[in-house]
Amino acid sequence: MNQQSSRTLMEATTSLAPADVLVAAKSFFARRNTIYAAFVEQESATHVSLRGQGGEEIVVGVRPIPGGTAVTGSTYMFDMQVQRFLASLPPAPEQPSTPDAGAESDASLGDAPAAGAA
């Protein structure tokens, strides 16, 4: 049986820098004064692994993207707490939509006279 089958993976994007997200994660889970407190077990520039009551693991990963940071949170049992953490992050600004390059060239063709037309 796959050990990862019951793991919950959640994602969000934020305007915070990756390092700031990891600091926020450590602070958010450490200040829980209930059975949902979790403390740093491992960390790097792109993730933090926290351990809670009963050995429950929470992993928060980050990667820079245009306009912000993509954040993933993974856990077996603390899914509500991970969702609350992700919801506490400031959202990334909306990215302006870029026009489809193909539509731009099609529009310019409509203005040109047809070949052989007099």
TAPERA-V679764 format. One line per field, one symbol per residue. phi: phi as a letter, one per 20 degrees, with the letter a starting at -180 (. if undefined). psi: psi as a letter, one per 40 degrees, with the letter a starting at -180 (. if undefined). burial: + if it has 24 or more other ideal C-beta (glycine too) atoms within 12 Angstrom, else -. A space follows every 10 residues. Layout:
phi->???
psi->???
burial->???
//
This chain:
phi->.ffefefddc cbcceffgff fffffffgff efddfefbcg dbbbfdbcdd ddgmngdccd dcbfcgnrce ccccaeceff ffffffffff ffffeffeff ffffffffff eefffned
psi->hhdedeihhi iiiieiiddd dddddddddd ehfaeeiiih diiaeeihhi haheehhhhh iihiiheahh hihhidefdd dddddddeih iiihhiihih dddddddddd eiiihei.
burial->-------+-+ -+++-+-+-- ++-+++-++- -+---+-+++ ------++++ -+---+++++ ++-----+++ +++++--+-- ++--++--+- ---------- ---------- --------
//
